[in-house]
Amino acid sequence: MTSPPGTDAALPEAGGREVVHFDRLRRRLSRRSRGLSGVNVAPMIDMTFLLLIFFVVTTTFEKREGVLSTRMPAETAAAPPLPVKPVVIRLSPAGGEAELAVIAVEPTDQKPGDFRRLYEVLVELRGRPGFDDQTPVIVRAEGDVIWDHLVNAWNAAIRAGYQNIAFAES
């Protein structure tokens, strides 16, 4: 009994034993059924090169941004003089009482009677040449002035638009 080639059939041999012949189809199927465990990277490499070529071709190079024209005007305006000293708000007790305070503003000789008037003096001072919102303002308390007066002077300077405000000890 002979089987057609390419099949897996048991054939008797002369020794009385059956011999199983190797089947090529089964071998092919078993290789395919196992599958490859790796990832096919050829399409990814192709896409990478296509994107690289696209960006190289479509990129436009312009002149450097660091090169700026530096034409100065023929006439320069005189800058206002900067203040030599900061604005100092001095608070001292009135008549030895801590409840009342005397307010003095330097570099002016003005002594506002209350913190609303202090705000007006600071706004007026800020409008002068050389004074701006970055001019330092120092709030200095002398003696036993209560904390509320320091906070009110600080708030007046903030409302007047100053941004560089500090406390100082006497």
C-alpha positions as CSV (number, residue, x, y, z in Angstrom):
1,M,0.0,0.0,0.0
2,T,1.5,3.2,-1.2
3,S,0.3,6.6,-0.3
4,P,0.6,9.6,-2.5
5,P,3.7,11.8,-2.0
6,G,3.3,14.7,0.4
7,T,1.0,12.8,2.8
8,D,1.6,11.5,6.3
9,A,0.8,7.9,6.0
10,A,2.2,4.9,7.7
11,L,3.9,2.5,5.2
12,P,4.9,-1.1,6.1
13,E,8.5,-1.9,5.5
14,A,10.3,-5.2,4.9
15,G,11.2,-5.5,8.6
16,G,7.5,-5.5,9.7
17,R,7.7,-2.1,11.2
18,E,5.7,0.9,10.0
19,V,7.7,4.0,9.0
20,V,6.2,7.5,9.1
21,H,7.3,9.7,6.4
22,F,7.9,13.5,7.0
23,D,5.2,15.7,5.6
24,R,6.3,19.0,4.1
25,L,2.9,20.7,4.4
26,R,2.7,20.0,8.1
27,R,6.1,21.5,8.6
28,R,5.1,24.7,6.7
29,L,1.9,25.0,8.8
30,S,3.7,24.6,12.1
31,R,6.2,27.4,11.2
32,R,3.3,29.8,10.3
33,S,1.3,28.9,13.3
34,R,4.1,29.8,15.6
35,G,4.4,33.3,14.1
36,L,7.2,35.7,14.5
37,S,7.6,37.3,17.9
38,G,9.3,40.5,16.6
39,V,7.8,43.6,15.1
40,N,8.3,44.5,11.5
41,V,10.1,47.8,11.7
42,A,10.6,48.3,7.9
43,P,7.4,50.5,7.6
44,M,8.4,52.6,10.5
45,I,11.8,53.2,9.1
46,D,10.2,54.1,5.7
47,M,7.9,56.6,7.4
48,T,10.8,58.1,9.4
49,F,12.8,58.7,6.3
50,L,9.8,60.2,4.4
51,L,9.2,62.6,7.3
52,L,12.9,63.5,7.4
53,I,12.9,64.3,3.7
54,F,9.7,66.3,4.0
55,F,11.0,68.5,6.8
56,V,14.4,69.1,5.1
57,V,12.7,70.0,1.8
58,T,10.0,72.3,3.3
59,T,12.2,74.1,5.8
60,T,13.1,77.7,5.0
61,F,16.1,79.3,6.5
62,E,16.0,83.0,7.2
63,K,18.7,85.4,8.3
64,R,19.7,85.3,11.9
65,E,17.4,87.0,14.4
66,G,20.3,88.2,16.5
67,V,21.2,90.8,14.0
68,L,19.3,94.0,14.7
69,S,19.7,97.4,13.3
70,T,21.1,99.9,15.8
71,R,20.3,103.3,14.4
72,M,20.4,105.9,17.1
73,P,18.4,109.1,16.8
74,A,20.4,112.2,15.9
75,E,19.1,114.1,18.9
76,T,18.8,112.5,22.3
77,A,16.3,113.8,24.9
78,A,17.8,114.5,28.3
79,A,16.7,112.0,30.8
80,P,15.2,113.3,34.0
81,P,17.5,113.2,36.9
82,L,17.2,110.1,39.1
83,P,16.5,110.7,42.8
84,V,19.6,110.5,44.9
85,K,17.7,109.5,48.0
86,P,14.6,107.3,48.3
87,V,11.3,108.6,49.6
88,V,11.3,108.2,53.4
89,I,8.1,108.4,55.4
90,R,8.9,109.1,59.1
91,L,6.3,108.3,61.7
92,S,6.9,109.6,65.2
93,P,4.6,109.7,68.2
94,A,2.7,113.0,68.8
95,G,3.4,114.4,72.2
96,G,4.5,111.1,73.6
97,E,1.2,109.4,72.9
98,A,1.4,106.3,70.7
99,E,-2.3,106.8,69.5
100,L,-1.3,109.8,67.5
101,A,1.5,110.1,65.0
102,V,3.3,112.9,63.2
103,I,4.0,112.1,59.5
104,A,6.9,113.6,57.6
105,V,7.8,112.9,54.0
106,E,11.4,113.3,52.7
107,P,12.8,114.6,50.3
108,T,9.9,117.2,50.7
109,D,9.3,119.3,53.8
110,Q,5.6,118.4,53.8
111,K,4.0,117.0,57.0
112,P,0.6,115.6,56.1
113,G,-1.8,115.5,59.0
114,D,-3.4,112.1,58.1
115,F,-2.8,109.1,55.9
116,R,-5.3,110.3,53.2
117,R,-3.2,113.5,52.8
118,L,0.0,111.2,52.8
119,Y,-1.4,109.4,49.8
120,E,-2.0,112.7,48.0
121,V,1.6,113.9,48.8
122,L,3.0,110.6,47.5
123,V,1.0,110.8,44.2
124,E,2.2,114.4,43.8
125,L,5.8,113.3,44.4
126,R,5.5,110.4,41.9
127,G,4.5,112.9,39.2
128,R,7.8,114.8,39.5
129,P,10.6,114.1,37.1
130,G,12.9,111.4,38.3
131,F,10.3,109.6,40.5
132,D,8.3,106.6,39.3
133,D,6.7,103.5,40.6
134,Q,10.2,101.9,41.1
135,T,11.4,104.7,43.4
136,P,12.2,103.1,46.8
137,V,9.8,104.1,49.6
138,I,11.0,103.5,53.2
139,V,8.5,103.6,56.1
140,R,10.5,104.4,59.2
141,A,8.8,104.5,62.7
142,E,10.4,106.3,65.6
143,G,9.6,105.7,69.3
144,D,6.5,103.8,70.2
145,V,4.3,104.3,67.2
146,I,1.5,101.7,67.0
147,W,1.5,99.1,64.2
148,D,-1.7,100.5,62.6
149,H,0.1,103.7,61.7
150,L,2.9,101.7,59.9
151,V,0.3,99.6,58.0
152,N,-1.6,102.8,57.0
153,A,1.6,104.4,55.7
154,W,2.4,101.2,53.8
155,N,-1.1,101.1,52.3
156,A,-0.9,104.8,51.3
157,A,2.3,104.1,49.4
158,I,0.8,101.1,47.6
159,R,-2.3,103.1,46.6
160,A,-0.1,105.8,45.3
161,G,1.4,103.2,42.9
162,Y,4.9,102.6,44.4
163,Q,6.1,99.0,44.1
164,N,9.4,99.1,46.0
165,I,8.4,99.6,49.6
166,A,10.2,98.6,52.8
167,F,10.2,99.0,56.5
168,A,13.2,100.4,58.4
169,E,14.2,100.6,62.0
170,S,15.2,103.9,63.6
